[in-house]
């Protein structure tokens, strides 16, 4: 069975939650005997790969403009999928889902994964939000099967579109933690094991990293540092302002990192913090939990679905309360917490997705 995947910037080693999702999922799908091709956006690709872990990679051009990039690339990708003879076209995210009816008109079976209501993101203007809402509607109304990554999204599409049949709740997953030390990297960053708070995500407004920087600037850090791991796809006023604010407050900026550098930061942080106002089901949070680190996160529905204790949440946007939570973490010995990660197993998740393909 030939599966064509679009809606992602690409794999491997490309920043983003959907990208991490696809990087983990589709090699496992290919290992089950499916013929899988992921269509990538040229402006994010820095390699010449045509295949990775048994997943075929096709790279086609897309404009480097956030308002048009996804939809133009998806249109090209749908046409390419038809030429490649796709049995199933798997479209990720609500923006690309605008093209679900077009793919259906071309005769393809379509699976749509709803990763979250992106129109709630602060970076979009009125026109973009309207298009994203229309994309959500097209995906939910016309896809053969819809995958949602949280109960929050499942309830949302049932309420808005009365879509309850052939809707599958399949969580994001997390890989086994790779516990490691990297003393040379820590020396380069100027940090010590166990003496830093970690923020790990893209530098976009809805992640509220400016709240994290502000909160840390107002408390007694006792020699601890704040480390922000990540960057932005499109440098703008927010990302430039955040970096300036971070440097002025002694925050360590790592840029976008993967592999041993990231694993060492997750292994040795005293706390992971995600103060965002919008999420689907954050893979970065699941990754931190898989390492058993203390987490402090905003009380938005997607974060609350993970089921942390009350003390791990703060009211979204309340910088003072966030500071109090972080101060409490710094004042106590480092905790290692055994979270139940059983429902976030990528192998089980890939079995669930493969069953949908077989059924369709």
Secondary structure by P-SEA (a helix, b strand, c coil): cbbbbcccccccccccaaaaaaaacaaaaaaaccbbbbbbbcccccccccccccbbbbbbbbbcccccaaaaaaaaaaaaaaaacccbbbbcccccccaaaaaaaabbbbbbbbcccccccccccaaaaaaaaaaaaaaaccccbbbbccaaaaaaaaaaccccccccccccccccccccccaaaaaaaccccccbbbbbcccccccaaaaaaaaaaacccccbbbbbccccccccaaaaaaaaaaaaaccccccccccaaaaaaaacccccccccccccccaaaaaaaaaccbbbbcccaaaaaacccccccccccaaaaaaaaaaaaaaccbbbbbcccccccaaaaaaaaaaaaaac
